[in-house]
Amino acid sequence: MYFAYGSNMAQERLRARVPSAETVGVGILKGYELKFHKIGKDKSGKCDASKVNNKQGEVYGVLYSVLRKELTLLDRYEGAGYGYERQTVVVQRPPDEEVAAETYLATRVDAAFRPFDWYREHVLRGARAANLPDSYIQAIAATPTVDDPDTSRRTREMAIYPEWNVSPTSEC
């Protein structure tokens, strides 16, 4: 089991990385808060499930079943050992089931970092597709972003979504 709470909640993004990924359902990581403060290799903020001293803290995400052998692939994409560490956490599945799952927690953070707009879009698409609570989605949408100076990266990132691959047509 893999618990995705950031950009990998978007099924299109995760399956491009690990083809075996199958959605199991929504999960909640208790005692954590979603923050966009993980220092990305591209110098932008990425998601982190940050532990808090507050039992009210909750990070929503998507539980996926993935082949164990593909976790090493995911380690490379997530930069395990270079800003994220893969850890086993206990995730709540509504109504009251507990599931052990692998996830990635940030080891290098800076609250000054902001996500690129396309990264936040991956997170929003995943949250919406999973039907996470409206207030949670609104909080993600309210996260300030910065423009990616590499405009071609934005195009590549968004190309996984069908509506971004439609060629414009002209009417005669």
Legacy VTK file of the C-alpha trace (Angstrom):
# vtk DataFile Version 3.0
C-alpha trace
ASCII
DATASET POLYDATA
POINTS 172 float
0.000 0.000 0.000
1.147 3.501 -0.848
-0.393 6.667 0.628
-0.223 9.631 -1.764
-1.092 13.026 -0.305
0.569 15.402 -2.778
0.956 15.440 -6.545
0.808 11.636 -6.711
-2.840 11.759 -5.653
-3.438 12.527 -9.346
-3.825 9.059 -10.794
-2.462 10.142 -14.187
0.753 11.361 -12.566
1.270 8.294 -10.383
0.538 5.803 -13.170
3.045 7.564 -15.426
5.591 6.766 -12.713
4.436 3.349 -11.472
2.114 1.615 -13.936
0.825 -0.960 -11.434
-0.851 1.708 -9.237
-4.484 0.859 -8.497
-6.700 3.120 -6.427
-7.868 1.549 -3.152
-9.633 4.585 -1.671
-9.276 7.657 0.484
-7.087 7.630 3.559
-6.405 10.032 6.418
-3.078 10.424 8.191
-3.876 11.637 11.722
-1.538 13.938 13.641
-0.104 15.539 10.500
-0.725 18.702 8.449
-0.308 19.245 4.720
2.380 21.806 3.977
4.064 22.866 0.730
7.442 23.433 2.372
9.552 20.513 1.120
12.502 21.913 -0.845
12.211 20.578 -4.390
15.159 19.948 -6.706
13.625 22.617 -8.951
13.758 25.150 -6.082
9.996 25.137 -5.512
7.852 23.922 -2.623
6.529 20.364 -2.686
4.015 18.692 -0.385
4.894 17.284 2.982
2.823 15.549 5.616
4.308 17.412 8.550
3.916 15.890 12.024
2.129 18.181 14.472
1.582 18.039 18.220
-2.124 18.201 17.633
-4.440 15.225 17.444
-6.752 17.307 15.242
-4.194 17.410 12.414
-5.228 15.417 9.344
-3.689 14.872 5.941
-6.074 13.417 3.396
-4.800 11.366 0.515
-5.308 8.422 -1.773
-4.321 4.860 -0.948
-2.916 2.918 -3.877
-1.918 -0.670 -4.300
1.458 -0.843 -6.078
3.794 -3.696 -6.858
6.547 -3.870 -4.240
9.211 -3.927 -6.967
7.912 -0.565 -8.258
8.524 1.141 -4.905
12.197 1.509 -5.863
11.036 3.324 -9.013
8.898 5.595 -6.868
11.870 6.155 -4.543
13.786 7.615 -7.498
10.914 9.879 -8.578
10.396 11.089 -5.023
14.096 11.619 -4.381
14.245 9.237 -1.415
17.379 10.077 0.509
17.514 13.586 -0.978
14.697 15.497 0.684
12.136 12.736 1.243
12.362 9.501 3.189
9.992 6.607 2.605
8.321 5.563 5.854
5.555 3.224 6.899
2.600 5.053 8.454
-0.805 4.015 9.762
-3.597 5.522 7.672
-7.274 5.625 8.625
-9.771 4.404 6.029
-13.306 5.555 6.680
-15.216 4.549 8.646
-12.744 2.950 11.112
-10.181 0.730 9.384
-6.431 1.195 9.929
-4.025 0.387 7.105
-0.217 0.329 7.080
1.095 2.143 4.015
4.321 3.488 2.609
4.564 7.265 2.149
7.230 9.933 1.747
7.957 12.488 4.471
10.153 15.525 3.905
13.581 15.823 5.484
14.524 19.185 3.938
11.978 21.958 4.467
11.791 25.736 4.256
8.549 27.631 4.904
9.634 30.343 2.431
9.304 27.978 -0.548
6.154 28.064 -2.711
4.901 25.470 -5.193
4.760 26.086 -8.919
1.215 26.507 -10.221
1.406 23.265 -12.202
2.464 21.310 -9.086
-0.458 22.652 -7.076
-2.692 21.734 -10.046
-1.561 18.078 -9.798
-2.462 18.102 -6.086
-5.842 19.753 -6.740
-6.745 17.332 -9.522
-5.965 14.375 -7.281
-7.911 15.831 -4.361
-10.940 16.554 -6.535
-10.889 13.136 -8.219
-10.782 11.492 -4.774
-13.718 13.627 -3.600
-11.812 14.917 -0.594
-13.711 17.343 1.659
-14.471 20.713 0.041
-12.755 22.625 2.851
-9.575 20.593 2.312
-9.646 21.221 -1.454
-10.257 24.933 -0.841
-7.236 25.079 1.468
-5.059 23.517 -1.247
-6.463 25.926 -3.849
-5.663 28.866 -1.543
-1.980 27.890 -1.336
0.077 30.676 -2.933
2.124 29.610 -5.959
4.999 31.006 -8.002
5.479 30.934 -11.755
7.868 28.314 -13.067
10.630 30.090 -15.002
10.880 26.948 -17.163
7.667 27.242 -19.195
8.405 24.041 -21.116
8.424 22.107 -17.809
4.874 23.294 -17.123
3.824 22.073 -20.573
5.479 18.670 -19.985
3.928 18.318 -16.525
0.403 19.133 -17.685
0.641 16.973 -20.842
-0.466 13.897 -18.845
-4.009 15.279 -18.792
-6.042 14.632 -21.951
-7.460 18.149 -22.225
-3.900 19.552 -22.451
-3.154 17.396 -25.497
-5.923 18.801 -27.671
-4.605 20.714 -30.672
-6.233 24.070 -31.232
-8.311 24.273 -34.401
-9.264 27.279 -36.402
-12.704 27.912 -37.782
-12.925 28.962 -41.418
LINES 1 173
172 0 1 2 3 4 5 6 7 8 9 10 11 12 13 14 15 16 17 18 19 20 21 22 23 24 25 26 27 28 29 30 31 32 33 34 35 36 37 38 39 40 41 42 43 44 45 46 47 48 49 50 51 52 53 54 55 56 57 58 59 60 61 62 63 64 65 66 67 68 69 70 71 72 73 74 75 76 77 78 79 80 81 82 83 84 85 86 87 88 89 90 91 92 93 94 95 96 97 98 99 100 101 102 103 104 105 106 107 108 109 110 111 112 113 114 115 116 117 118 119 120 121 122 123 124 125 126 127 128 129 130 131 132 133 134 135 136 137 138 139 140 141 142 143 144 145 146 147 148 149 150 151 152 153 154 155 156 157 158 159 160 161 162 163 164 165 166 167 168 169 170 171
